[in-house]
Amino acid sequence: MDIFQKCFDFKRAEEIKAVGLYPYFHPIEENEGPVVHIEGRRFLMAGSNNYLGLTADPRVKEAAIKSIEKYGTGCSGSRYLTGTLDMHNELEFRLAKFLNQEAVLLFSTGFQSALGVISTLVQRGDYVISDKENHSSIMNGCLLAKGGMAEFKRFKHSDFADLENVLKHLPENTGKLVVTDGVFSVTGEIVNLPELIRISHKYGAKVMVDDAHSVGVIGNGGRGTASHFNCNQEIDLILGTFSKTFASLGGFVAGPERVINYIKHHSHALIFSASPTPPSVAAALEALNILEKEPQLVDKLQSNVKYLRKKFVEHGFKIEENESAIIPIIVGDVDKALTTWRYLFDHGIYVNAFVPPGVPPNMSMMRTSFMATHTKEHLDEILEGFIEIGKELDYIYK
């Protein structure tokens, strides 16, 4: 069979576009943080991971502009060769200090961080063990390690009895790495990190937590999941990204200096990729400056999320209680999800529609997420839109 045949057979996107319900790839023309412009219209953004609203902060934009004036637009080489700037080293040093870790290593994207770390540390004869609902980057990192002859195991989502059952059947004298999201990116659920660490360390496994949706959101001053649970001394590695709280693009891993040094000299994802660009690094550095100087931004974000969760529950929506900035609104089947998305879009509210196979059948949802820079008026307008369509489609449960 022609390898391209499946491409020509795929018609689902065109079918949804034809009825005006296609919720993806809508280009944003202007971005002011909580307000964006699409197709010449104003929208309230309720689906971005720009948790502190810093992508539109004048200080962050100015830092990126100045970096281009000094360094140019790119590094034209990998970190291993000609692509390391003094700014890369500064961000690594500052971020390690912020996270209370010995060292940090930057990658060009968050996705690449997971690929590069897992496939480098977990080698032939080692085991990587992943929560079944971890982010795709982690799953692909595990599969890449498996391709290098490592063993890949999964445990049921947040089921620590199942995790223990997996670990206790592995050979004692083998390397083991347990990987989890800190905040799960679809549901916003926060992992029970102390229990996961306790069980993993009991069987000699190291633990890596992906804090992509945690840093700047939970923990002391936004320092992430380990800080949230006061277990900074017990966590082995922290994975992260700059594409959310840090208003930029790139990723990192934080942990013991000798481990970071090994990854630095062995990770193909690092050695054979161009390094993070000057404006990306400068933007992340300035965002870190702001986060350190203005921890009240994290408090404002938490206040916004707490307010909205309370209001959603009062109006009969089924909402999980936690402190992440992600609030999934379960609407049921695919048709209801796409109709909800279209209604909100027509009323100037932009959210993310999650449908199967990205979620289980009849669990289609609007995956909403919020910012420190949303005003109460913004939040009330978003809430009202959901109430109106929720009543119309009958998925308000109260």
Steps between C-alpha positions, in 0.01 A plus 500: 500500500611857428628647828313823419162325460397558862558873445259512207248285689494739799192720448378564854649850531338614173163359610507694827614818322209468257247530785689783672606304810877468444666619825869484406769707328325836523773763452532767768561844349574695821580381850453712811503207743144441623364671188590393144376585152390233251339571164493868591298439817576531871508175699550421866773237510400215730723229359857630512782367719628857543432461872649826629407696188862588431506447122353849464701660781698799364807401706511153346455634147770762551746239630443288188552802272823602673637145475455505121686830481791347693511137383297486178199281438654155550804308620563295182640206690441251780583568862774240466691702241444865403150549638562586866455863602583651838123549527440123485735449794339784694151359458617153605667640813204719593241230441694244707509746788129578464407129506744414782685253276873461437494552125280558195543418131304681227344334197347667194144383577318342790409196289866457413592513870297189575638316198856600579500425871312170506678343202840605639455374854298185432716262300525129415394295802348800684130561564288812451160496671235754397153601615260404220371858471837672475555755225579378148859629530562264791341207319713568193811527717417161651447348155831646383672337799322174417636523146845514660422165668380637837184362661186715505226440759184696579280518808133594529442872536573617856464139620793456737408145590544419131828693492627294793386181333699594188812596696512198728508263201802670343853365559665664802836566337368705206471874444145634535350842422138582592360795304186701572333826410485739795178654371332282237453718194146393404325468837708737713532229764803534731695179560538370856876546474598401858331161464648443154849585631456277807406194296759563228789547741391191693591296191812695408341702220578864429213744440465770234204740510396704196415845634392654168162602648622540859777762505350844547171340607548298821764479770678770697524800268403275208789254545300200389379162622787402730475837673120465521548179703816613685703215351777690319764285666336174390436571131774375266435694175269780389402543136357827376420734215519871417189501282255561784585701812828619348334657193748355253608176332738235625539245776724390782592226744612571857671270745834383643802659330662167404176375341451824307863489388452146366188598304685806367770281347285207382154622394453484122201735530737763636817431304334478159253790534551873462498675836217718635496835318606829666148648520363174645763495774473873572121478530524205738764680709287811533194290585705334774605844626135604520394175669769543766424868562121475476387171660163670549432409135476137611260606776287688245490196273395280792233753597359498145492121480348463846228751410411326175499149646263619774269666247497201265404269788228741621343493154496122478811416298697194600844639588795330668639689800871577484735797471612472138413763239322242279124451534349234271128536430359154418225530239454137388493394137688646204200684355437684826868588526519645150169682542624647829823611340311668213259678735783637712698598191201689360472681834866605508637235736785276386543160665651165403276212394633158602326206330582127453750348455663773711247426775287190575164453321222722638758702693545779246586824674581865475851523641513848652802666660545838659749780563601735777410786265135402455274752670186409693301643208680264262428202725134587541457537123656156443286347775181648357577355158539152648182531705293592195626218277512253790129554565418480131683168453401367844839414652465712812452235765346695790 
